[in-house]
């Protein structure tokens, strides 16, 4: 995850106008759009690349047309060999920038609106099957110190029980837990708060870890060996180590637990809008992708409902 102090530098020889709008656009994304640090960094980096192209080709970025935009993407494909998904994001970031300029009355029309996004195949989320999930949750590394072992156990249980994003997990604080350890308040994307619920097995694992954790000064729930806040990289390392020790071929990642959480809920008949709330999705379309991998539930509904589905 991108850290808060990571800045995107302007290209060399930037014009005063480039510098002015780069700064004001950054403020717009951070304050008004309330974008995460990761998205903010990606959009500003994309704008930097576009400004570099404009300087190289001696194009006024305030007077570009569709042909200039197409030339920019042709240059990107030739030099960086970007896939369609990355091209779409770069086009989206440019469209947002010129929408901002139009709103500020710096241009008469948004030149990006007539540029179509490259067609991409939507990737289906990959999840663990029930056997894999149980194997991961039940694995115990006896060689690890007790406190770290219980921490790792609590991490995988919480990831599966709540469907948290990895940055939400490392940012969770003790004060965000209720007294019974059955719910957790998290700060999601765009600083949107929501509550997630902790199942019995995850609650027991969390309780055992907290007893070992003691009275460490850090506010965060999950700590590293030195008693400081555990990072997203630390979480990924813990999961990669677990995979290696288990001899498992399929990668174990925080987001795969999130996919499994959503798919298992839908397979069990959960309402999709409830799953949307639990995941913290702002749009239902983001949650609907999980319906594509929820085949077991669909088959069950069909067999139980259709008169000729079974004898």
C-alpha positions, 0 to 999 in steps of 0.5 A: 500500500502507498504511504501517505508521504509518498509524492509524485514529482512533476516532470522536468521542465513543467510549465507553470500551468502544469504545476498549478493544475497538478497541485489543485487536482491533487487537492481535488482528489484528496479532499473532494473525491476522498480517494485513498492514498493508493488511488491518489498516487496512481492517478497523479502518476498517470497525469505525470506520464501524460504531461511528459508526453505533452512536453515531448510532443510540444502539445498544449495540454489545455488544447488537446483533441481526440487525436492527441489522446490516441497518439498518447496511448499509442506511445504508451503501448509502444514504450510500456506494453500496457495491458487493456486493464491498465490502459482503461485505468489511465484513460479513467484518470485522464477523464477525471482530470479533464472533468476537473478542468471543465468544472473549473472552466479552464476548458470548454469541453472534456476531450476524453469523453469521446474516447472509448475504453478498451474492452477487457475481460472481467476477471472472476474473483478466485476463492478457496474451496471449503476444504482449502479454507479449513486446511488454511485455518487449522494449520498450526506452526508449532515452531513459532513462538506462542504469541506469534502463532496465536497472532497468525491464527487470529489473522487468518480467522479474522480475514475469513470471518469478516472479508476485510481488505488488508489495509482495513485489517492493519488499521483496525484498533483495539478501541474499534472492537466491542466488548464481546469481540463480536463486531469491529468498526473499520474505516474502508475506502474513501474513509467510509465507516462500517461494522463487520461481524466476528464469528465464534471461531474467529472471536476465540482465536482473537481472544487468545491472541489478545491475552498473549498480546498483553498491554502493548502501547500500540493502538492497533490490534495486530502487532509485529515482533517488536510490538509495533503496528503490523504492515500490509507487507507483514500480513502478506509475508505471514500468509506466504510463509503459511502457504510455503509451510503447508506446501500449498500450490494456490497463493494465500492472499488477503484478498482471496480470503475476501473473495471466499468470504463473499462467495461462501455467504452467497452460496449459503443464501445471503442477500446480495445487498447485505453482502455488499454492506459487509464488504463495504462496496459503494456499488452493487455491481462490484458485489454482483461479480461474486454471483458468477462464482456462486454456482453451487447455490444457483444449482441448488435453487434451480433443483429445488424450484424447477418442477422438472429439475429432479424426479 
